[in-house]
Amino acid sequence: MLRSPASTAELMSRYVSAERGYRVPREGWRICLAHEFKEKRKPFQARDVSLSNVKKHIGLGVRYLKWWYRKTQVEKKAPFIDMFRALPLRQIYGAPLGGIGGGTITRGWRGEFCRWQLNPGMYHYETVIANQFTVCLRRGHQTVYQQVLSVERPSTLQGWNWGYCGEYAFYHALYPRAWTVYHLPGQNVTLTCRQVSPVIPHDYKDSCLPVAVLIWDIENKNDYPLDVSIMFTMTNGSGHKDDKSGGHWNEPFHLEKQGESVSGVLLHHCTPINPYTLCIAAREQVRHRQEISYQTAFLPKGTCETLWSDLISDGRLDSPTGSSPPTQKGEKVAAALAVSCLVPAQGHNSMEFSLAWDMPRITFGSRERAHIRRYTRFFGSQGDSASSLCHYGLTHYQDWETRIEAWHRFLSHSSLPSWYKSALFNELYFLVDGGTVWVELAEDADITGSQSCEYGGLPAQPSVIKEYGRFAYLEGQEYRMYNTYDVHFYASFALIMLWPKLALSLQYDIAGCVVQQDLTERLNLMSGQYSPVKTRNVVPHDIGDPDDEPWLRVNAYLIHDTANWKDLNLKFVLHVYRDFYLTQDKQYLEDMWPICQVVMDSEMKFDRDGDGLIENSGFADQTYDGWTVTGPSAYCGGLWLASVCVMCKMARLMDNNSVYHRYKDILDRGSAAFDSLLWNGQYYNYDSSGRELSSSVMSDQCAGQWLLRASGLGEGEYQAFPVDKVRRALKSVFELNVQGFARGQMGAVNGMRPEGVPDRSSVQSDEVWVGVVYGLAATMIHEGMLEEGFRTAEGCYRTVWEQLGMAFQTPEAYCEKGIFRSLAYMRPLSIWAMQLALDSRRCNGSEEFKTESKHF
């Protein structure tokens, strides 16, 4: 282990209670509500670029500034990447609520409702202070304790009892569930709030639902019974300025289906664009002597003492009939729901709340098209399903938990380190909270734009998209581009392993873009030259900006010319075969084979020497777009050879001998050239130009071998790299980029000089990229270097989750000191590549799984 268990213990060091909560699991991320992170980092911004790099990119800076000014001041829109207004670090976030693609509401680890993504892909970071849980304890018809379960002391709602002592509570997350344990000082009562979201592998119905259930377990350790009430308050809105736009209203409801009753309040948010309804509800449990009461509307301002007094008087709310009048402009409205029950002496009882949001029809920023969310297939698209969603959640969450617990069961494998078990599941938050959308395919849609390639065409409406819908997630909450393909290359492991139909759907959408073109000329900010937005037979960088019109207008990224990036095509080909290998979907392979051939043909022009190895000039590729490269490089050249290798394999499967022999010849010549030009005896040089920086050690130099191993290839007939050299290169990376950087405690730095100092030749070379590190660790595991793999990845987890306070917002990058870049980023989902590597070795009967390793 990199550090003693004190790393985790430090997060709980201020917890003073002995209570451990009701059935809280051992594995996961745990933190005391009184914890304060010592290190406060700042986001990377334009001013952080070094003078040497400013000189290199002065033209880019001037062009970006002009573009940024026009976008923000003239068009009044948010830039897809804002270098001047990066998100500050708020060390507060917890597990998001809700399923995949229907929008998200994030609760912080201190219980606040603080991050909102209801409008697709557009984030709003606001803590809505009125959104709280409050507990009321009564003994002998007398209230003895009433407390907002929040450590906050806000300047508003001062008629409520704030300032719960955080030293008596802790938060525990193992996504998609989370627990908050509150020991009530002096009351001998412990509350455990368990939140459950329907995020379940291989489930394509419940996993898309915009609902979460919050179960409260109450333990009374007194020798007398208590009447306990818990009140849930919720504002109609998200803390956005449109909360005061007027016309919003609330109404109570009661819904009974199949013998189960649910009651609550509907909060109708009536904006002209993307209106929605929030719903807070509770399940009626007569046999547990529970009572539900509510307050349809209250104004969340001033002291708000009336609501507080209503609860304190008898533990119930007034429950008026009828709906509230629409709000006036400038006015907010909120609602409250309370559940009361008797908890026997030395006994236990529970309550079940749910929160749902119903925004069935969405438009993106351009307002050109309406899209229907996936969940409407099961709950309708009329905007009247919020109560039904709550009812369904409250009556099905136990089944969700049974399946979630079965999914998590392999965590009992004793040789897996605890930090890994936490990271593996908690990093999955981004599949839900990555600005994610999951929508139905329109009846008149044609993913190809009625285009085909010379080797054949794709179906206009592939069956997997018709049945499972369209899926998109952002590169990052700050880098607002959907399905950024070079980053998805890393993140996709989570999707293909857990929701493979969504992974294939995304691939079909990308393939449909390949055969299309958009010859509109636009300025590339890096070069200052104009070029087409999208050329034919090239994989797009992304499928669009949610503030524009995704799927219709691709390549929102305009820093570089995206028309001819080499690595995107290669990554597409590698994905096609990996996805087939893991799913054995023959129709998918048959459909993708023509697209693979045409994109590989477009790569051939870069084999200028005819040696079977493509060359680079200028910028290496999309992934490492800040590093200048000349000639064949370890990263792009390695991806090329891996792609050629899988083309050989796919040609065999497609019974196409001529294509097989063509690519086998290229593979043989290219592998020899790669070895001759780049291997230096210890690792593969960064590039083959002979410049001083060519000998830099790149952490991601074996990415091609990684994908081959993940696809069951990499040896024998389908070998691109000598295995002994791959392992020697990985050992060099471990020695230099991992152990030689930050005392071996922060993961692998992107670039390291052979003399043992970070490569600072670009703004990215001295960064640690969390998702790249997890991919590197997976590569090590594939090659039998388990100890090195786990030590490498552990540094990132402990830095992000325990040192920097970046839980549920893992960034793209951080430096050894001072700064980070791009919070809440897609790439760290690549930790699931580690699990695939472990699964592969376990299936192959590797020795490390026959006995428990002392290192873990």
N, C-alpha and C positions, 0 to 999 in steps of 0.2 A: 504494500500500500504506500502511496506517496506520503500520506500523513497519518497520524494516529487517529483513532475514532474521535479525538477531541474536535476535529473539524465539524462533525455533525453535532457533537455535544455543545459546541459554542452557540449554535442557534437556539438551543434549549437552556442555556446557562442561567437565564433569569426566571425560569419557571420554578415557582416555590411550592406548588401543590404536589401531593403524591398521587393524585388521581390520574388515571390513564385513559379514561373515557370508556364508552360502551362499544365493545367489539371493534376497536380501531386496530387495523393490521400493523404488523411490525415494520414491513417494508414500505418505503415511500420517503417523501421529503417532509420534514417536520421542523416547525419553528415556533418559538414562544411569541405571543402577541406583543410582548414588551421588548422584543429584540430590536436593536438598532445596528445597521451595518456601518462599520467604521470607514470603509472606503467609499468615497463618492466620486464616481468618474463622470467625465463630460463627453458628449458626443463629438465625433470627428466632424469638423466643418471646414469651409474653404480656408480659413485662417490657419489651420493646422498643417497645411501643405508646406513642406520644407522649401527653403529658398532655391535649392538646386532644382527641385521639381517644379516650382513656380516658373523658373526660367525655361524649362522644357515645354511647359504647357501654357504659356502666356496667352497664346491665341485662343485656346480652349476656354480659358478663364474669361476673356473679354466676350467671346461669343455666348458663353453660358449666361453671363450677367445680362446681356441684352435680351436673350431669350427669356430668362427668369423675370425680368422687368415686364416684358410684354405679357407674359402668362399671368402674372400676379396682379399687375396694376391696370392693364388694358382689358384682358379677357376676364379678369376677376376669378381665376381658377387656381387650384393648387397644382404646383408642378409635380410630375410623376416622381421626381427626386428633387428634394429641396435642400441644397447645400448650405443655405443661409439660415434655415429655421429647422434644424434637426430636432427630433424629439428629445427632451431632457430625460434623464433617467429618474424614474419614480420607482422606488424599491418596495412596491406594494402589491403586485399582481398575484392572483391565485388562479385556480382552474376555471376555465370558462364554462358557462352553462349552455345547454342545448346540444342538438345533434349537428350533423354535417350539412352545410349549405343553405340553412334557413336563417342565417344571422346569429349573432352571439351577444351575450351579456356576460361580462367577466366580473366575478366577485374577487376582491382582494383577499389576502391572507388574514387581514384584520377584520374581514366581514363586509367591507364597503362594496357597493355596486359602482364600478369605476371605469370600465372600458366598454364601449358600445359599438357594435357593427350591425345595425339593422338595415340601413341603406347599403346595398351590396358593394363591398370593397372599400367603403369610405368609413374611416374611424373617427370616433368622437371620444376624447379622453376627459371625462368629467365625473367626479365623485358626487353623486346625488345624495345629499346628507339625510334627506327624509326617508330614504329607503333603508329600513332597519328592522331588526327583530328586537322585541322587548319582552322581558319575562316579568310575570306578576305571581307572587306566592301569597296564598291566603291560608290562615289557620283559624278555625272557629269563626268563620264569616268575617274575619278581619284581615286586611292586607298588611303583611309584615315585611314585604320587600318588593320593590318594583324598580327595574333597572333596564336602560337601553344597553344591549349587548354590543357596545362599541367603546373603544378607548378614546374616541374623539371628544373634544370639548368645543363644539362649534359656536359661532357668534349668533346663530339663529336657533329657533326652537328651544329656547332656554327654559321653557316650562317643563322640559323633560329631564330626567335624571341621567346625565351623561357621565363619561369618565370612568367606565368600567376598568378595573385594575388589570392590565394585560399580563401581569405576572402570574395570574391564576388561570390562564388560558393558553392553549396551543392549537396550531393548525397543522393538519397532516394531509398530504395529497398523494394519491396513487391514481392517476387519471385513467378512466373518466369519473372517478369518485374522489371526494374530499371530505374531511371531517374537521369540525372545530369543537374542541372540548372546553367547556366553561365550568370551572369550580366556583360556586357562588360563595364568596367569603362570609363566614359566620352562619351560613344557612344549612350546611351539611347536605347540600344538594349539588349534583353534577348534571349538566346538560351536555349532550353530544348531538351536534347538528351534522347530519350526513347528507351531502348533496350528490345526486346521481343523475348523470346525463346518458341518453341512449346511444352510446358510441360503441358498437358491437361488431367485431370482425365478421365479414361475409354476410352481414345483414344489410339489405338495401331498402328496407321499409322503415323500421323503427329508428334506424341510425340517421335518417334525414329529418326527424321531427324537431321542431323548434320548441322544446319543452324540457324542463328539468324538475326533479322532485327533491324536496328537502324534508328529511325525516328527523324529528327531534325525539331523542331518547332521554327520558328523565329518570334519574336515580335518586330516590329519597332515602337517605341513611339515618333519618331521625326515627325516634320511637313513636311517632305520631303521624297520621296522614296529613297530606297537604293538598289543597286545591291549587293547581298550577295552570296559569294561562300564558300563552305565547302569542304575541301580536306581531303581525307582518304588515308593515306600511310600505306603500309603493307610490311614487309620483307618476302621473300620466305624462310620460315623455322620457327623455334620456339626458336631461340637463342641457340640451341644445336650445338655441334661441327660439326655435319654433315651438317650444313648450309654452311660450307666452303669446303665440300667434292668434289664440282665440278659437272657439268652436269645438274644443275638446270636452268630452263628457263621460261620466261613469254610470254604471248600472249594476245592481246586484243580480245574481242568477242562482238558480237551483236546477241541477241536471241529474236525472235518474236514468240509468241504463243497466239492463241485465242485473237488476237487484242491487246495484251499487249507486250511492248518491254522493254528489259533490256539490258544494256551495262555495260562492265567492263573489268577486267583483270584477266586472269587465271595464277596462279603461280604454275608451275609443280615442285614438290620436288622429285627428281628422286634418291632416296636411294635404294640400293639393297634389303632391307628388309622393308616391309610395306611402299612402296611409296605412296604419296598422292598428291592431288592438292588443293591448296587454291584458293578461288575466292572472289574478292571484286566486287560488282556490285551496280548499281543504276537503279531505275525505271524511264523511260522516261515519262514525263508529259508535253506534248506540250501545253495543255490548260492552264497550270500554268506558261507558258513562261520559262521553265527550259531548261538548256543546260548541257549536260554531256561531259566532256573531260577527258583525261587520259595521263599518261606517262607510257609507257609499262615497262620501266626498268630504274632504277638509282642505283648508288652505295651508300649504306647508310654508308658513312664514310667521314672523312674530314669535310669541312664546308658544303658541299652539297648546295652551294649557287645557283647553276644553277636552280634547281627545285624551290627554293624559289623565285627567280627572275622571273621565268616563270609565276608563279601564280600572283605575285604582279603587273606584267606589265598590265594585262587585266582581271584578275580573272579567266582565263582559262589556261589549259595545252595544250601542243603542239599536242597531239594525233597522234603520228607517226603510219604508217601502218606496218604490219608484226610483226613477233615474235622476241624476243631478242635472241642472240646467247647463247648457254650453257655457264654457268659460268666456269671459270678456278678454279683449286684447290687452296684453300686459299682465294677465292673471294666470297662475298655475293652479292645478288641482291635484289632489292625491286621494288615495283610498287606504282603508285599514281592514284587516281580517284577523280575528282572534279565535283561537281554539282553547277550550278549557277542559280539564280532566282532573280526576281524583287520582292521586298517587299514594298508595298505601304505605304505612310505616315499613321501613326496611324493604321497600318495594320499587317497582319499575312500571312505567307506562310510556306510551309513545304517541306522537302526533305526526300527521303527514300533510305537508303543504306542497303546492306545485306553482310554478311560474311558467307561463307560455306566452308566445307572441305570434301573431298571425298577420304576416305581410305576404299574401299569396302571389300577387302580381308585382313585378319590379321593373323599373326602367333604370338604365345606366345614365351617365351624365349627359349624353347627347339627346336623350328622350326620343330616339328614332324608333325603337322597337320595344314592345312589352314582352317580358319573359315570365313564364309560369314556374314557380318553384316545384321541386320534386315532390314535396310532402302533399301537395294538392291532389296528387293521384289517389291518395287514400283519405283525404279530409276535405276535398273540395276547394274551389278557387274563388268563392264569393266573399271571403273576408269575414265569415261568421263562424269560424271553427275554433276560436281560442278556448272556449269552455270545453268543447269536445277533446281538444288536445290535452287539457288539464285532466279531464276525466280519464282519458286513455293512459296518461302517465301515471296517475295515482293507482290505477287498477292493473298496471303491467310492470311497474318498476321492480317488483320482486323477481319476475322472470328475467328482466334485464340484469339484475344483480347476480342471479344464478349463472347466467352466461358469461358475465364479466369475471366472476370468480373462477369459472372453469378456464377461461382464457389466461388468467393470471396464475393458474395453478403451477405452471412450470417454474415459477419463481422459487419453489421449494427446492430446486436443484442447489444443493448446499455449496457447490464450488463456485457459483456465481457471486461476485461481490455485491454488497448491499447498495452501493452507490449506483451500480449498473442497473439494478432492478428499478430504482427510482428514475434514472435517466431514460430508460427504454420506454416506459409508459408515459411519464410526464412530458417528454418532448413531443408526444403525439398531439398535444394541445393545438399545434399549428394546423393540423389537418382540418380542424373545426374553426379555429380563430385566425386563419390566414386570409381574412377577407373572402372566405370560401363561398362559392355559389354552386348549387346543384339544381339544374333546371331541366325542364322537359324540352325535347326537340320539337320545334315548330312543325306543323303538318306540311308546310310548303318549303321546308329547309332542304338545302342541298349542300352538304359539307364541302363538296369539290368545286362549287361555283360552275357546274356543268363542264369542268375541265378534266382531262385525262393526260397520261404520259405515254411515251412511245411504247412502253412495255405492257400497257393495259390501264384500266381505270378502276377506281374505287366505287363501291355503291354510294349512291347519293344519300341514302339513309341507312347506314350500317345497322344491323340488327341489335348489336350491343348498345348503341346509342338510343335506338328506339325503345329498347326495353329498360335500360338503366339510366338514361338521361345524359346530359352534358355536365362536366365537372371542370371547375377552374379554381385555382388558388393563387394568391399573390406571391411574387418573389419575396416580399416582406411588407410589413405594415407601413414602412417608410418608403419602400421601393415599389411603387404602385403599378405593377405590370402583371397581368395574369399569365400563368403557365410559362414563366421564363424558362426556356428549355434547357439552357446550360446548367441552371441551378436545380431544376427538376431532375436532371441526370443523377444527382446525388440524393435528393429527397424522395425520389420515386420508389425506393425500396420499401418504405412504409406502405405506400399505396398498393404496390403489386403483391405484397405479402398479406395484406389485411383486407383490402377491398379491390381485388384484381379486376373486376368488371369496370370500375371507375378508371383504373390505370389504362385498360384497353380502350375505353371510350376517349380518354384524353389523347391517346396515340392516334386514333382515327381522326380526331379533329386536327391534329398536327399534320397528319398525312394529307388531309384535304387541303390544308394551306399550302403544302409543298407544290402542288400542281397549279396553284394560282399565282397571279402576279398583280402588283400595283406599281405602275411605272411613273406615278406621280413623283416629280423631283422634289427633294427637300434637302435642307442644309444639314450636314453632319457637323456637330459641334467640335469634334476633335480635329478633323482635317480642314474644315472650312470649305469643303467641296460639296457640290450637289450630286445626289445619286438617287436612283429609284427607291421607293419605300420597300418594295419586295419584288424580287425576280423569280422566275419559274425555276422549279427543280431545286430549290433551296429551302431548308427548314427555317421557319421564322424564329426570331429571337423570342417573341412573346405573342400572345393573341390579343393584346390590347389593354387599354387603360380603363378602369371602371368609371372614370370621369368622362369617357368618350363612348365608344360602342364596341366592346369586346366581341370577338368572332367576326365582326364585319370589317373592322380596321385593325390590322395586326401591326406588330413592330412599333410599339409606343416608344421604345428606346431609341433615342436619336443622338446619343453621344458619338457613336461610330456608324460607319456604313454597315448595316446589317445584311446587305444583299449577298455578301460572299464570305461570311464567316465559315471557316472550314470545320471547326470542331462540332458545330451544331448538327451537321449532316452525319458525322461519324457517331455522335452520341445517339442519334435516332436509330441508326442501323444496329448499334449495340443493344439498345433497348428492345428493338423488335425481337431479336433472338432470345435475349434474357427473359422477356415476357412469355415468349412461346415455351421456353424451357420450363418455366415455373407453372404455366397454366396448361400446357399441351393443347392449346386451342388451334387446331389445324386450319380452320377457316380464317382466323386472324393472320396466320403465317402466309396463307395463299393471297390474301388481300394486300398484305404489306410487301410481298416480294417484288412486285413491279416498282414500288416506290423506293425500296432499298437500292434496286439496280440504277434507277435514274439519279439518285443523289450521289451514289458512288461514282457514276460516270462524271458528274460535275466536279468531283474531287481530282480526277485524273490529270487535269490541266496543271495541278501543282507539283506533279512529278516531273520536274523540268530536266532532270539528269537521266531519266529513264532507268533509275536504279531501284524502282519499286518503293520509294520513300518520298512522301510529299514534303515540300519545303515551305518555310514561312518567310514573309518579309514584312517589316513594319511591326504590327502587333500580332502577338502569338495566336490569340484566339479570343473568344468571348469571355471565358472564365477568368483568365488572368490578363485582363485587357489593359493593365497598366505596365506590363513588362515588355520591353522591346526585345524582339527576337530576330535573328538572321539565320537562315538555313534550317534544316531539320532540327526539331527540339524534342526533348524527352517527353513532354506532356502531349503535344499534338501529334508528334511522330508515333508515340506509343498508342494513342487512340486510333490512329490510322491503321497500324499493324493489327490491332485487336479487331477492328472493323473488317479488314480483309480476311482475317481468320474466321470470323463468324459468317462472312459471305461464302467461304468455302463450305462451312457446315450447312448453311441454308441451301446452297446449290445441291448438295448431296440429298437433302431432304426433299427438294423439289425435283429430283432426278434430272438435273440439268448438268450434264458432264462438261459441256463446253465452257460454261460459266465457272464450274469448279476448277478446271485446269487453268483457266485464265487467272483466277485469283490465287490459286496455289503457286503459280509462277511468280506473281507479284509478292506473295508472302515470303517465299524463299529468298528472293532478291532483296526485298525490303528488310527482312530480319538481319541479313548479313550486313547491309548498309547501315542500319541502325546501330548494330553492335560496333562496327568499324568507326563510325563517326562520333558516337556519343559515349561509349563505355570507356572509363578511365582506370579500371581495375578495382575501384571501390564503390562506384555509383555511376549513374548516367548523368553526364553534364547537362546543364540547363539547355544549352543549344550548341551548335557546331560551328559557330562563327569564328572561334579563336580569340574573341575579345576577353579581356580580363574577367568580366562577370560571367562568361560562359561556363566557368567551373563552379558556379554556385550550386548548392545542394537544394533541390526543390523537393518539398515534402510530398508532393503529389506526383512524383515522377513515374510511379508504377500504376497509374490509374487504369491503363489499358489491361494490365494483368489482373487487376481487381475485377473488372467486368468479365473477363474470360473465366476466372474462377467462379464468379457468381452465376455463370451460365453453364457450369459443368465442363468447361474447356480449360486450356492452358497447358496441356501436356500431350505427348504423342503426336498424332497426325495434326491436331489442332493446337499446336504450340507456336507462339510468336516470340517468346523471350526465354532464354535459358534459365531454368528454375534456380540454379545455383547463383546466377548473377542477380536475379530478382531478390533473393534472400540476402545477398551481400549488400545490395543497394538499400534494402530496408533496414539492415543493421546500421549502415552509415547514417541513414535518416534518424534512426533512434538515438544513436550516439551524439550526433551533432544538433539536429533540429529539435529534439526532445530533451535529452539529458543536458545538452550544452546550452539550453535556453532557460532562463528564469529558474535556475537550480532544478530543472526537471519537473516543475510543479504546475506548468500552465499549458501543457499540450505541445504541439509541434508548430514552430514558426514556419511560415511559408518558404522563406529563403534563408539559407545560412551559408556563409563563406566557409571554405574548407579549413581556414585558420581558426574558426570557432566564434565568429562575430556575425550578427544578423546582417543580411543583405539589405541595404537601405537605398538601393538604386531606384526604387519606385515607391509610390504611396501605399502599395499593397504588399511589398515583399517582406516587410518586417512585421506584418500582422499575423495573428493566429486566426484561422478560419475554422470555426467549430465543426461545421459540416464536413470539411475536408479532413479534419483530424479523425472524425468518426469513420470516414471512408478509409483513411490510412490504417486505422486500427483494424478494420475489417480485413484489409489486405494482409496485414501481419498474421491475423488469425488463420486466414486461408492457407498461409505458408507455414503454419505450425509454430508461430511465434506468439503464443498466447500471453505470456507474461508481459512481453513488450507491448502487445496490442492493448491490453487492459491498462497498463501504466500510462500509455500515451493518451487514451481517451479519458482516464480518470482526472488528469490534470485539467481538462476543459470543464468537466462536470463540476469539480470542486471550485474552480475559479468562478464560473457563471452562477451556480446555484448557492454556494456557501460563502464565497468571498465578496462578490460584486453585487449581490441582491438582484439578479436578473431572472429570477424564477418566472416562468411562463412568458418570457420575452427574450429568449436566447438570441443574442445578436449574431450578425454575420461575422463580425471580427472584433478583436481587441488587441491592443499592443501590450507590451510588458508593463508599461506604466501609463497612467493618465487618461487615455481615451479609449472609446469603443466606436463601432460603426454599425448602423442599421439594426435597431432593435426589432425583435420578433420577426425572424428571418426563416425562410423555407429550408435552407440547406441542412440544418441540424437533424432533420428527420432521417438523415443517412445513418443514424445510430442503428436503424433496423437492418442495415447491411451487416453490422456486427452480429446480429442475431442470425441472419441467414448464414454467415460464415460458421457460426457455432453449430447451427443445425446441420450444415453440410458435413462438418467434421464428425459430429455425433453419429450421423447416418453412415459415415464411412468407417465407424468403429475406431476412431483415433484414440490413442492410449490415454490422452489427458482426460477423457471422459470415463475411463474405467476406474480411476482412483482420484480421490479428492486432492487438488493441488494445494500445497501449503501457501502458495503465493496469493491465493484469492481469499 
